[in-house]
Amino acid sequence: MADQPKLLNVEQQDDLLLIQLTRPQKRNAINDTLLLSLEAVFSTIPDGVKCVVLYAEGQHFSAGLDLSELQERDVIEGLHHSRMWHRVLDRIQFGTVPVVAVLKGACVGGGLEIAAACHIRVAEQTTFYALPEGQRGIFVGGGASVRLPKLIGMARMADMMFTGRVISADEGIWMGLSQYLVLEEQGLKKGIELAKKIALNAPMTNYALMHVLPRIADSTQSEGLLLESLMATIAQSSPEAKQRLRDFLEGRAKKVGE
């Protein structure tokens, strides 16, 4: 990973890990080296880190796959390349800690696929989204066809690919591409604020939201309800959950809205 320092900047702040994409001259386009650098970082989250903030240097989160480095691949090579993306983004979505993505400028193609693998997305007003693969004669290969329909619906994703439609930050928030919309240059501040809140959660709660909730959403109703019961039982039996409940009942914890 000799090139990793040129492509990523990683900084730990207390119990947060800040990961910055650092290819601003390429609008943070994703090549294989950058993708594998992300995998290496997410595979070795330091002990004590409770949440990650993923953001980017420059004006754009990511313009997607670096087409200047695209090479001809036969069917098997193409399949393995797509599966490499799946492996890396699964490491983000189903890793050890929640991930807050801070978006700005282009969040396009593979950049949108990376953002969709994160758990919370904060968009600055400059953010725009697109899936230009349809106009380039190709199909998404980094997990968009699985993750994006769950965020915005299949018809909206199909529209983005059929027409090359560009989605603004304002459209993106009501469609579900982001959960928060902030002014330009305010994204990282908001992302860190949210990450600090997430880090205060009981670890079992965060684990359930990352690993169990997606499985419940993919299950039939009867299977999902059973998974929910099992997870609820496990979570409430932990010592930390019991202490938090005692704190609430005895007036030592804040009430909702305070």
N, C-alpha and C positions, 0 to 999 in steps of 0.2 A: 504494500500500500504506500509506495514512495510518493505518489501523487496526492495522497489524501489531504495533506495540509493545504494544497492549492485549491481543493474542491470543497472542503468542509472546514468550518471553524467550530470547535466543540469547547464549551465552557461550563463548568459546574458552579452554580450559585446556591449554596446551602443545599436544600433537598431538591433543587431543580437542575435539569441539564438542558442547556441551550445549544441547539445545533443549527448552524447557519450554512446555507448553500452559498458558495463563494465563486461563482462563475458569472459575474455581472456582465462581462464583455460578451458572453454568449446568451444573455438573458436567462442564465441558469438552466440552459438546456441540459438534458440528462444523457450522458454517455454511460457506457458500461462501467467505467472506472468510478464515476460518481455513485452509480447505483450500488456497486459492491462496497464502496466506502460507507454508504448508509447502512448496509447490512452489517458491516463490521462493528459500527458504533452501536446499533440497536441490539447486537448480539452480546455486547459486553457493557451493559448499563452498570455503572458503579454502584456498589452497596450504598444504601442511604438515599439514593435518588428516588423520588416518589412521583415525579411528573416530568415530561419532556416538552419543550417549546421548539418547534421547527419553523424556521423563518429564513429569509433570503437577503443577501446583499444586493444593493442596486434597486432598480425601479420595478423589477418583476420577480414574482415567486418562481415561476418556471415556464418557459415557452414550449416545454415538452421534449420529446425525443430529439436528440442532436442528429438531424438528418445528414449533416455534413460527414458524420462518421458511420452512416448507414452503409452496410456492406451486403452484397448479394449472398443469400443463404439458400441452401436447398430446403426441402420440406422438413427434414429432421432437425437441421440446425435452427430453422425458424421456430419450430416447436419448442426446442430447448431454450431458446432466447426468451420466448414468451413465458415459459415456466420459471425462468430465472426471475423475471419481474414479479411473478406471482409469489415466489418464495420470499423475496425481499419485502414486498408490501405486506405479506402475512406476518412477517417479523415485526413490522410496525403496528399493524392492527391487533395482533394477538401476542404481543410481547409481554414484558413484565410490568410496564407502567403506562398510564394514559399519555396521549400525545395531543398537544394543542398546536394546530397549524396557523400561522399568521400569513395571510395572503395579500398580495398587492400586484398591480399590473397584470401581466399575462399569467393566467392559471389555465394552461392549455394542454390538451392531449395527455402525455405522460405526467405533466405537472399536476393536472387535475386528478389523475389516477392516484398519485402520491397523496394529494390533499384528501381524497375520499377515503384513504386508508387510515387517516388520523381520526381522533375521537371528537374533537371540537375544532371548528374552523372559524377564525376571526378574519373578516375581510375588510380591507381599507376601501375607501370610496373609489380608488383607481382600479380596483380589481375587475377583470373581465374573464369570462370562461368560454371555451370553445373546444369542440372535438373535430378538428379538420381532417381526420383520417379519411372520411368519406370522399372528400374532394381530391385526396391524393391517391385514391384507388386502393386503399388498404383498410383494415379493420383494427379496432382497438385490440391490444394484446397484453395490457398490464393490469387487467382486472376491472376495467370500467364497466363492462357489460354485466358484471355481477354486483358491483358496489353502487354505481350511479342509479340504476332503477330503484334501489332501496331508498335512496335519498330524494329523488325527484320524480320517480315514476318512469315506466318504460317508454311511454309515448313522448315525453319531453326529451329523453335521451335520443330516441330515434329521430326526432325533429332536429336536434343539434347535428346529428350525423347526416341526415338526408339533405339538409339545406345549408350547412356550414354556419348556422346562426350563432352570433356572438351574444352572450348573456352578460348584461351589466351587473355591477355589484348590487344595485337596488333590486333588480329582477332576481338575482341569485339568492338573496336572503329569503324572499317569500317562496321561492321554489324549493328551498332546502339545501342549497349548495353551501351556505354558511349559516351559523347560528347567531353570529354577532356582526354588526356593521359599524365601523368607526371611521373617523376622519383620517385623511392622509397623514402618515407619520405617527399615528396613534396605535397602530396594530400591535407592535411588540409590547408596549406598556399594558394594553388590555390582555394580551396573551399571557404575560407573566402574572398579572392579577388573577386571572382565571386558574392558571397552573398552581398558584399558591393556595387557592381555595380547594382545588382537587387534591392537593397533597395533604390536606387536613383530614380527608376522609379516612375511615377505617380501611386498611388494605384489602380486607375481604370484600367490602362493598365495591371498591374499584375493580377488583378481580372479577366479580360477578358482572359488572357492567361491561367489561372488556371481553370476557370469554363466555359467559353464560347467556346474557341477553341476546347476542346475535343468534345463538343456537335456538333460543326460545322463539325468536322471530321467524326462524326457518322451519319450525316444527308445526305439526298439526296442533289443534287446540288442546286435545287431551294430553299429548306429549309435552307441550309447552307448560301447561298448568302443573304437571307433575314435576318438571324441571324447576319451576318457580318454587313449589313447595319444598323441594329438596334444598335449593339454594337458600331460601329464607330460613330454614331450620339450621343449616350450617352456619349462616352469618350471625344469627341471633344467639348461637351457643358459644361464640368466641368470647374470651374474657374482656376484650376491648368493647364489644357491643354491650355486654352486661354493665360495664362501668359507665358507658355513655348513657344508657337508659337510667341508671341510678342518678347520674348527675342531672338529667332532665327532670326526673320525678322529685328530686330534692331541691330544685330551683337553682342549680349551679350552671345550667346550660341555657343558651339563648333560645327563645321561642321563635317560631317562623314569623318573619317580618320585622324582627328587632334588629 
